[in-house]
Amino acid sequence: MNRRTFAMQASAWLLAAGAAPDAWPFFRKKKKQQPAPAPAAPALNSVVGTASLRAHGLLAALPVGCAVVPEILDLEGARAGKTSDPYTQTVLDQAGILVAENAMKWSALRPTPAGYDFAASDRLFDFAHVGGQLVRGHNLCWHEQLPAWFASVATPENAASLLTQHIQRVAGRYAGRVQSWDVVNEAVHPPDGRPDGLRNSPWLRLLGPGYIELAFRTAAQADPQARLTYNDYDIELDTPDQEVKRGQVLLLLRRLHARGIPVGAVGIQSHLQATGPQPGAGLVQFIREVASMGMEVYITEMDVNTHALPGDAAAQDDAVALVYDRYLRLVLPEPNVKACLTWGITDAHTWLNQTPKPWAERPDGTRQRPLPFDDHYQPVKAFYSMRDAIDAARAATTRNAVAAPTAPQQQPFVPFAVPGSPSSPH
């Protein structure tokens, strides 16, 4: 779906919403299954329909959405035009684009070397169709969440076949229905000590650095319409470690672009911290360098970790909202930032409250509050920070469009053949 089509659909959706609010079953006030903090009704009335993140994103031509757990979505209720499930209703209300948190990773899709289980991923696509939502695919090649059989089955002789067959089968199944695919996830890890910055992953050990090019070329053949994405984390801050990683990611992207590998976007995961250094000018420069290669940027997994933040729930909410505000106002005005997703929509299902790790657990034992909605599906301050930042980006985009030069911009990184590379005939 191109930007014009997206904008046209957005206009139609908003017109319908504004003209007949009682007619849109997915955006009417939801039925609560559990007590919610007062004043629940006024808060909910102020964030659904045309006041939702989804609607504000549509006005900005910016798909806004979240990661979901397809298995707990009330698909049947959505099809019937009504649901009593607050998780499902919140996703329908707020998200214009969805991504599976875990259901499309290798471990979920590949129970056996020869078998596939598409039940959860099919459910996601069916739900998105009912809700009129876009879908991101996550992910086709990653070093984590590989199935248990992988270590004993994969060899240097069959690894290329395993990877290409997986991508052909999975991306091919959903071809034409995916806005973008995270083709390769987290392939850069400078602490491993390689000059190219690549992670010493199972894929690297089995196939060498060429596995990245292989994955992208195979994905392009399997789904020519999807925007193919390289996705990574810890590239947001201007700290020494993250500056090094960000530089290595940029070098990888330049190498791939120079060889004509079809990388169309970069995913900046944006798992941020409520404490410590915050993103700054280095990230903006990175986004602009990516734009110079003709690539889009997506904020793919945003949340704010509060494990090291002292204080009560109100203190968490204040700190998290501030990070959302400053971060999104920093990155969303960049013209090539084309989507924004949070890693979950509600604290009730965030991975940060399900991970027994020191970097996730709060010393006082309370739950983290990293997302726009709390455990009771009520909007918190981060919701309003996010919505305001989307509106500010829309205004900035409008101003930039008026002032934009008409002369074509030079592209400094034009693809060229590299002798000996997988893309070269020699």
C-alpha positions in Angstrom: 0.0 0.0 0.0 1.5 3.3 -1.0 1.2 6.6 0.9 -1.5 8.0 -1.4 -3.7 4.9 -1.0 -3.1 4.9 2.7 -4.2 8.6 2.8 -7.3 7.9 0.8 -8.3 5.1 3.1 -7.6 7.3 6.0 -9.9 10.0 4.7 -12.7 7.5 4.1 -12.3 6.0 7.5 -12.3 9.3 9.3 -15.3 10.6 7.3 -17.2 7.5 8.3 -16.2 7.9 11.9 -17.2 11.5 12.0 -20.5 11.1 10.2 -21.9 8.1 12.0 -20.1 7.3 15.2 -22.8 4.9 16.3 -22.2 2.8 13.2 -18.6 1.9 13.8 -18.7 -1.2 16.1 -15.0 -1.3 16.7 -14.8 2.2 18.0 -17.7 2.5 20.4 -17.1 2.5 24.1 -16.0 -0.9 25.2 -17.6 -3.0 27.9 -15.3 -3.4 30.9 -14.7 -6.8 32.4 -13.0 -5.5 35.5 -13.2 -2.5 37.7 -11.2 0.5 36.3 -9.9 3.5 38.1 -12.3 6.5 38.0 -13.0 8.5 36.0 -12.9 5.6 33.4 -15.8 6.7 31.1 -14.6 10.3 30.5 -11.0 9.1 29.9 -12.2 6.4 27.4 -14.5 8.8 25.6 -11.6 11.1 25.0 -9.3 8.6 23.3 -11.5 6.5 21.0 -12.8 7.3 17.5 -11.4 10.4 16.1 -9.5 11.0 19.3 -7.6 7.7 19.1 -3.9 7.1 18.2 -5.1 5.4 15.1 -7.1 8.3 13.9 -4.4 10.9 14.6 -1.9 8.7 12.7 -4.2 8.4 9.8 -4.5 12.2 9.6 -0.7 12.4 9.6 -0.4 9.6 6.9 1.6 7.8 9.6 0.6 4.2 10.4 0.5 4.0 14.2 0.0 0.6 15.9 1.4 -2.0 18.2 2.6 -5.6 18.7 -0.1 -8.0 19.6 -0.6 -11.6 20.8 -2.9 -13.0 18.2 -4.0 -16.0 20.3 -5.8 -13.8 22.8 -7.5 -11.5 20.3 -11.3 -12.0 20.1 -11.5 -12.6 16.3 -15.0 -13.9 16.5 -16.3 -10.9 18.4 -14.6 -8.6 16.0 -16.2 -10.3 13.1 -19.6 -10.0 14.8 -19.0 -6.3 15.3 -18.9 -6.4 19.1 -16.5 -7.7 21.7 -16.5 -7.6 25.5 -12.7 -8.2 25.6 -10.9 -5.0 26.6 -7.6 -6.1 24.9 -9.3 -6.7 21.6 -11.3 -3.5 21.8 -8.2 -1.4 22.6 -6.3 -2.9 19.7 -9.2 -2.2 17.4 -9.6 1.4 18.7 -6.0 2.4 18.7 -4.0 0.5 16.1 -3.8 1.1 12.3 -1.0 -1.4 11.9 -0.2 -4.6 13.8 2.8 -6.9 14.2 2.9 -10.2 16.0 5.0 -10.1 19.1 6.1 -13.8 18.9 3.7 -15.6 16.6 5.7 -15.2 13.4 9.1 -16.1 14.7 10.8 -19.4 13.8 10.1 -21.1 17.1 6.3 -20.4 16.7 6.0 -21.3 13.0 8.4 -24.3 12.8 7.5 -27.0 15.3 9.4 -29.6 13.2 12.0 -29.2 10.4 9.4 -30.1 7.8 6.3 -28.8 9.5 4.7 -25.3 9.8 2.0 -24.0 12.2 0.3 -21.0 10.8 -2.7 -20.9 13.2 -1.6 -17.9 15.2 -0.2 -15.9 12.2 -3.3 -16.6 10.1 -5.4 -15.4 13.0 -3.5 -12.1 13.0 -4.1 -11.5 9.3 -7.8 -12.4 9.7 -8.1 -10.0 12.6 -6.3 -7.2 10.7 -8.6 -7.7 7.7 -11.7 -7.4 9.9 -10.3 -4.3 11.6 -9.0 -2.6 8.4 -5.5 -2.7 9.7 -2.1 -3.1 8.1 0.3 -5.8 9.1 4.1 -5.9 9.6 5.9 -9.2 9.4 8.3 -10.0 12.2 10.7 -11.7 11.5 12.2 -14.0 8.8 15.8 -14.3 10.1 17.0 -13.9 13.7 19.5 -15.6 16.0 17.0 -16.0 18.9 13.8 -17.9 19.3 14.9 -20.6 16.9 13.1 -23.9 17.3 14.7 -26.6 19.6 15.5 -28.8 16.6 17.5 -26.2 14.8 20.9 -26.7 16.6 20.9 -30.5 15.8 19.5 -30.2 12.2 21.1 -27.1 10.7 24.5 -27.6 9.1 26.7 -25.5 6.8 25.5 -27.8 4.0 21.7 -27.3 4.5 21.5 -23.9 6.3 21.0 -22.0 3.0 18.2 -24.3 2.0 16.6 -24.1 5.4 16.6 -20.3 5.3 15.4 -19.8 1.8 12.7 -22.4 2.1 11.4 -20.8 5.3 11.3 -17.3 3.7 9.7 -18.6 0.6 7.0 -20.5 2.5 6.3 -17.8 5.1 6.6 -14.6 3.1 5.0 -16.3 0.1 2.0 -17.3 2.2 1.2 -13.7 3.1 2.5 -12.0 -0.1 0.7 -8.8 -1.0 -0.8 -8.6 2.6 2.3 -7.3 4.4 3.2 -3.6 4.7 6.8 -4.5 5.6 8.9 -7.5 6.6 11.6 -7.5 9.2 13.8 -9.7 7.0 16.9 -9.7 9.2 16.7 -8.9 12.9 19.6 -7.8 15.1 22.5 -8.9 12.9 25.0 -6.3 14.3 26.8 -6.8 17.7 30.2 -5.0 17.9 31.2 -6.7 21.2 31.7 -9.9 19.2 34.8 -8.3 17.8 34.4 -8.7 14.1 35.7 -5.9 11.9 32.3 -5.8 10.1 30.4 -5.5 13.4 28.3 -8.6 12.6 26.9 -10.7 15.4 28.5 -14.2 15.8 25.1 -15.8 15.3 24.2 -19.3 14.2 23.4 -18.0 10.8 26.8 -16.3 10.5 28.6 -19.4 11.7 26.7 -21.6 9.3 26.6 -19.4 6.2 29.0 -16.5 6.7 28.1 -12.8 6.2 26.3 -13.7 2.9 23.3 -15.0 4.8 22.0 -11.4 5.1 22.0 -10.8 1.3 20.5 -14.3 0.8 17.6 -13.5 3.2 16.8 -10.1 1.5 17.0 -11.4 -2.0 14.8 -14.4 -1.2 12.2 -12.2 0.6 12.1 -9.9 -2.4 11.2 -12.8 -4.7 8.6 -14.2 -2.2 6.8 -10.9 -1.6 7.8 -8.1 -4.1 5.2 -5.7 -2.6 6.5 -5.6 1.0 9.0 -3.1 2.2 12.0 -5.2 3.3 13.4 -4.0 6.5 16.6 -4.4 8.6 15.6 -4.2 12.3 17.8 -3.5 15.3 18.0 -2.1 18.9 20.5 -0.1 21.0 21.1 2.4 18.2 19.0 5.3 19.6 21.4 6.9 22.1 24.5 9.1 21.6 26.5 7.0 24.1 29.9 5.6 23.0 28.6 2.0 22.8 25.5 2.9 20.8 27.3 5.3 18.6 29.6 2.4 17.6 26.7 0.1 16.9 24.8 2.7 15.0 27.9 3.3 12.9 28.2 -0.4 12.2 24.6 -0.7 11.2 25.0 2.2 8.8 28.1 0.6 7.3 26.1 -2.7 6.8 23.3 -0.7 5.1 25.7 1.0 2.8 27.4 -2.3 1.9 24.0 -3.8 1.1 22.8 -0.8 -0.8 26.1 -0.7 -2.8 25.5 -4.3 -3.9 21.9 -3.6 -4.9 20.4 -5.7 -2.1 16.7 -4.7 -1.8 16.7 -3.2 1.7 13.8 -0.6 1.7 13.7 0.4 5.4 15.4 0.3 8.7 13.5 -0.6 11.9 14.7 1.3 15.0 13.3 -0.8 17.8 13.2 2.0 20.4 13.2 0.0 23.6 14.1 3.1 25.7 14.9 3.7 29.4 13.1 6.1 31.8 16.5 6.9 33.4 19.9 7.7 32.0 20.9 9.2 28.6 18.2 9.9 26.1 18.3 9.9 22.2 19.6 13.0 20.5 21.2 14.5 17.4 23.2 11.4 16.5 20.0 9.4 15.9 18.5 12.2 13.7 21.7 12.2 11.6 21.5 8.4 11.3 17.9 8.7 10.1 19.0 11.3 7.5 21.9 9.1 6.3 19.4 6.3 5.8 17.2 8.7 3.8 20.1 9.5 1.6 20.0 5.8 0.5 16.3 6.0 -0.3 15.3 4.0 2.7 12.4 4.5 5.0 12.6 4.3 8.8 10.1 2.7 11.1 9.8 2.9 14.9 9.1 -0.7 15.4 9.0 -1.7 19.1 8.8 1.3 21.3 8.3 1.1 25.1 10.0 2.7 28.1 11.6 0.5 30.7 11.2 1.8 34.3 13.0 -0.9 36.2 15.6 1.6 37.6 13.2 4.4 38.3 12.2 4.9 41.9 8.8 6.1 42.9 5.1 5.1 42.6 2.9 4.6 39.6 2.5 8.4 39.1 6.3 8.8 39.0 6.5 6.1 36.4 3.8 7.7 34.3 5.4 11.1 34.4 8.8 9.8 33.4 7.5 7.5 30.7 5.3 10.3 29.2 8.4 12.6 29.0 10.4 10.0 27.1 7.5 9.4 24.6 7.2 13.2 24.2 10.9 14.0 23.6 11.6 10.9 21.5 8.7 11.1 19.1 9.1 14.8 18.7 12.7 14.1 17.8 12.2 11.4 15.2 8.7 11.7 13.7 9.2 15.0 11.9 11.9 13.3 9.8 10.2 12.8 6.3 11.4 9.2 5.9 10.0 8.0 9.2 6.9 6.3 7.9 5.5 4.2 10.8 5.4 4.1 14.6 4.6 1.0 16.6 4.8 0.3 20.4 5.7 -3.1 21.7 2.3 -3.8 23.0 -0.6 -1.5 23.8 -1.3 -2.2 27.4 0.8 -2.8 30.5 -1.4 -5.9 31.1 0.5 -7.8 28.4 3.9 -6.1 28.1 7.0 -8.3 27.9 8.6 -6.1 30.5 6.2 -7.5 33.1 6.7 -11.0 32.0 10.6 -11.2 31.9 12.3 -12.3 35.1 15.5 -10.4 34.4 17.3 -7.8 36.5 16.9 -5.3 33.6 13.1 -5.7 33.7 12.1 -6.3 37.4 11.6 -3.3 39.6 13.3 -3.6 43.1 10.1 -2.6 44.8 8.2 -5.5 43.1 5.7 -3.2 41.4 4.8 -3.6 37.8 6.2 -1.5 35.0 4.1 1.0 33.2 5.8 1.3 29.8 2.9 1.7 27.3 0.1 4.0 26.4 -2.6 2.0 28.4 -2.3 0.6 31.9 -3.2 -2.8 33.3 -6.9 -1.7 33.4 -6.9 -0.5 29.7 -7.1 3.1 30.8 -5.0 5.7 28.9 -2.0 7.1 30.8 0.1 10.2 30.2 2.2 8.4 27.6 -0.9 8.1 25.4 -1.4 11.9 25.3 2.3 12.5 24.8 2.3 10.1 21.8 -0.8 11.6 20.3 0.5 15.1 20.7 3.8 14.2 19.1 2.0 12.6 16.1 0.1 15.9 15.7 3.3 17.9 15.9 4.9 15.7 13.3 1.9 16.2 11.0 2.2 20.0 11.3 6.0 19.8 10.7 5.4 17.6 7.6 2.9 20.2 6.2 5.4 23.0 6.8 8.2 21.1 5.2 6.1 20.2 2.1 5.4 23.9 1.5 9.0 24.8 1.8 10.5 21.8 0.1 12.8 22.5 -2.9 11.7 21.3 -6.3 15.1 20.4 -7.6 15.9 16.7 -7.4 18.2 15.7 -4.6 21.4 13.8 -5.3 21.8 10.3 -4.0 25.4 9.8 -2.7 25.1 6.0 -2.3 24.1 4.8 -5.8 24.3 1.0 -6.1 27.3 -0.4 -7.9 28.6 -3.9 -8.7 31.1 -5.4 -6.3 33.2 -8.2 -7.9 32.9 -11.4 -6.0 29.8 -10.4 -4.1 26.7 -12.7 -4.3 25.0 -10.0 -6.5 27.8 -9.9 -9.0 28.0 -12.2 -12.1 31.8 -12.4 -11.7 
